[in-house]
Amino acid sequence: MRLSLATVLLLILGFAGCKSGDNSPRPAATGAPAQATASPAAASAHVPAIDPCTLLTGDEIKAVQGEDLKSTSRSERTSANFALAQCSYQLPTASKSVVLNLTTAKDGGKESPREFWRRTFVEHKAGAEERDLGEEKGARPEKISEVGDDAYWEASGISGALYVLKKEVMFRISVGGPGDLKSKLDKSKTLARKALARI
């Protein structure tokens, strides 16, 4: 069974497996981006220059999800080429929480986020048009216009995630809660544009 492109991306970058760093909940701000401070353990590692917990405000989350932001929780890790950081924007209804994963270059890395993006999304998409990848129709990422330098939406069951590239930074945003895939895409695009303004 073949994995979808976004699943492969998650496995390579470790988006879903951020374990190191400070992941303790913090009270949420409303009108200003949430402030998250790294733990001593995280301070000794390569911490991404951009804190993902400062990219969205409580007011912005509430406007999209309809609930006050309860707290944020951040974690970091590194791969061979990248510094990875995740922020979970936690809401009173846990299933409606928002997760933002941020990838930046690591000192000494041999591949930039933009190069990785081109290899993962652009070249893969071009090749997929020329051969059968054995994937279900609709499993391939959908190109999204007018969000960042480039963006793709990956639908999975009743949920999905929006991948966005801006300069040498890429991030993934996933919006939980009820609603169909179109609604979740629209919400993800709204929040992505807010985050992009701070990158």
N, C-alpha and C positions, 0 to 999 in steps of 0.2 A: 504493500500500500504506500503510495507516494504522499509525502507531506506537502501541505500548501506552502507557498513561498513565504508567507508571513510567519508560519510556524518555524521554518528553517531560520528565518531572521531572528526570531526570539531565541532559538537554541544557540545560534552563533554568538549573539551579543549578550545573552544572559539577562534580557530585559525582565523576565518574570522571576529571576532568581537572585535579585539583589539582597545579599545577606549581611555584608559587612557595613560598618558605619553606624550612625545613630538612627534608630528606627522607633524611638519612643514618641508617643503622641504629644502634640503641643497644642495649646489653646489656639484657636484660629482668629485671625484678624478679619475685619469685614471690608472696609473701604481701601485698605492697603494690602499689598502682597504679603502673604504669610512669611514670617521670618523664621528660619530654621538654622540652628547652630550645630556644627559638627561635634561629635564626641571626641575625646582625646585620641581614641583608636583611629577614628577617621582622619583626624588632623595629620597623623603620621603617614597616611597613604596619599595617593594622588586623588584629590577631590576635584571634581569638575568645577571650572571657574564660575559656572552658572548654577545657582541653586534652584532646582525645579519647583521647590515650594514657594518661590517668590514670583512665579510666572502667572499665577492666577490669584484673584482676590476672593474673599468670602462673598462679596456682593455679586461678583461675576458668576460664581458657582451657584448662588441662590437664584439668580435670574434665569439660569438654564435648568436647574434641578428642582427648584421650588422649596428648598430647605436651607436653613442656616448651616454654614460650615461649622462643624464641631471641633475638629482638630486636624493637624497634618502630621504625617509620619514619613520620614525620609531615610533612605538607605543608599549606600554606594558600593561599587565594586569596580574592578578593572578587568579588561581582557588583554590580549596581546597588543592590540593597537589602540584601544579606546578606554576612556573613563566613562563609566555608566552611573547614572543617578536616577533614583525613582522617588516620586512623592505620591503618597496616597492622601487625597483630600477626602477626609472621612465625614459622613453626614449622619444624622440621627437614624435614618433608615440605611442600614449598612449596604444594602444592594444598590443604592443610588449613588454610592461613592464614585469618585473620579480618580483615575490613576494616570499620571504623566511620567513617562520614562524619557530621559534625556541622554544623548550620546555625544561626546566631544572627543577630540583627539587626545591621546596620551603622549606625554613627552617620550620621544624615542620610538614611537610607533611607526610602522612601515607603510601604513595605509591611512588616508584621511577619511573622515566620514563621507565626504562627497564622492570619493573614489569607490568606497564601499557601496554607497547608494546606487551609483551608476552600474556597478557590477551586479548588485542584487535586484534592482528594479528595472532599470532601463535595458540593459543587455539581456536579462532574463526574459523580459516582456517581448523584445524583438525576436528572440529565439523561439519563444512559445508560439509565435504566429507562423513559424515555419515547420513546426513538428508537434506531434501529439505527446503531451507530457503525462498522459494518463490521469489527469486531475479532473474532478467533476466540473462541469460547466458552471461558471459563477464563482468558483473557488479562487480564481486568479484575481489579484488586486485590481481595483478599478481606479484609473487615473482621475484625479480631482483637480480642476482648474481653479486659479485665483486664490490659492492658499500657499503661502511661502514661495520658494523657488520651484518646488515640485512637491506633489503630494499624491498618496495612494490610499484608498479605502479597502480594507480587508474585512469582508463579512464572514462570520462564522456562526452558523445556527441562528439564534435570535440576538446575537451580539455582534460587535465589530470593533475595529480599531482604525484610527486615522494616523498614517505615517506622514511626517512633514519634514522637508529639508529647507534650511535657510543658511546660506553661506556654508560654513564648515560645522554646522550643528544640525543634528537630526533628532526628532522626538516622536514619540508614539503617545497618543491620548485615547483613553477608553472611558466611555461614559456608561455607567450602570443604570438600572432601573427599568420601568416599563416603557413600552413604546415599540414601534416597528423599526426596521433597519434604517428607513429613510429618516425617521425622527432622530435616531441616534447619530446618523451621519450629520444631520443639520446641527445638532447640539455640539458634536465634536468639532465641526468647522467653526462654529461661533467661539468656542473656547480656544481653539487653536489660533485664531486671529488675535485674541487677547494676549495669548502667550507670545506670539510672534512680535508683538509691539514691544516686548521687554527683552528680546534677544538681540 
